[in-house]
Amino acid sequence: MGSSSSSFLALWLCFLGLVSMTTLAAPPRRPINVPFQKNYVPTWAGDHIKYYNGGNEIQLYLDKYTGTGFQSKGSYLFGHFSMQIKMVPGDSAGTVTAFYLSSQNSEHDEIDFEFLGNRTGQPYILQTNVFTGGKGDREQRIYLWFDPTKDYHSYSVLWNLYQIVFFVDDIPIRVFKNSKDLGVRYPFNQPMKIYSSLWNADDWATRGGLEKTDWSKAPFVAAYRGFHIDGCEASAEAKFCATQGRRWWDQKEFQDLDGYQYRRLRWVRQKYTIYNYCTDRSRYPTMLPECRRDRDV
Ligand SMILES: *[C@@H]1O[C@H](CO)[C@@H](O)[C@H](O)[C@H]1NC(C)=O
């Protein structure tokens, strides 16, 4: 090979390198349909999970013997984590469907969606929470602007070094900003797995435990699809992500909400919010530091 062709080769390799660097930061795509088995495994009561269409769609069953749950095979440090769920229809009071990220260690970080079922025709409640270093107590509760049992809707979390955003169908319903500068711990160095489960929580879920699960309506069924994962995969003990700063969710446009997203968030605040720990003065007589940012919304 002559020297000109070898330098051409070097240039070409360099170009390929650039292409692969930029694709790391490519804009988000619609979640790709991949089968459950590619990224997830059952956590418990695997016989209460049913698979359809080669695993592209699954159903979780809850009966009086057990609920069930599943988890991602990999652990992730930052990314965009999405699931399409059709909640338990009809009389779902007492049931809870959860979709969350957790590091599951002693000082765990956790990002939670919990869907609290209700009597037929009564609205579901979506409760969210954020744990940092084992400390939670940051509940927010909203009603949804649609019936979550009729169709699939997507529920997702954007997690980068700057913010954690909870989305319902791409509408931000909650933001937890990195407030390290205010002395608030922020999840950044503990990889998390993705979990989902369906279980009976009639001791607290519906009107604080007043409404009991009606087992004559069992089994209760929640349906799932969209098992693609966009995250920086890391070993469970890793302290950082190898591609930190170069993936699409790290880029400038994902470091804060844009004007349109803030308007949607305010709309959720004004019309659908039932409870916000940040405004609960009997529980927190002095405002928690991170809530100063929450108030700015
Ligand atoms: C269930 O419906 C009742 C009555 O409309 C409502 O007060 C409550 O917030 C709803 N959700 C839950 C989970 O109890």
PDBQT file of the ligand as one rigid body, heavy atoms in Angstrom, charges set to zero:
ROOT
HETATM    1  C1  LIG A 301     -60.570   7.711  43.663  1.00  0.00    +0.000 C 
HETATM    2  O1  LIG A 301     -61.760   8.441  43.503  1.00  0.00    +0.000 OA
HETATM    3  C2  LIG A 301     -62.071   9.288  44.586  1.00  0.00    +0.000 C 
HETATM    4  C3  LIG A 301     -63.441   9.878  44.361  1.00  0.00    +0.000 C 
HETATM    5  O2  LIG A 301     -63.546  10.490  43.086  1.00  0.00    +0.000 OA
HETATM    6  C4  LIG A 301     -60.985  10.342  44.739  1.00  0.00    +0.000 C 
HETATM    7  O3  LIG A 301     -61.251  11.157  45.864  1.00  0.00    +0.000 OA
HETATM    8  C5  LIG A 301     -59.624   9.666  44.889  1.00  0.00    +0.000 C 
HETATM    9  O4  LIG A 301     -58.604  10.640  44.881  1.00  0.00    +0.000 OA
HETATM   10  C6  LIG A 301     -59.396   8.680  43.730  1.00  0.00    +0.000 C 
HETATM   11  N1  LIG A 301     -58.110   8.000  43.748  1.00  0.00    +0.000 N 
HETATM   12  C7  LIG A 301     -57.661   7.175  44.690  1.00  0.00    +0.000 C 
HETATM   13  C8  LIG A 301     -56.406   6.474  44.394  1.00  0.00    +0.000 C 
HETATM   14  O5  LIG A 301     -58.237   7.001  45.734  1.00  0.00    +0.000 OA
ENDROOT
TORSDOF 0
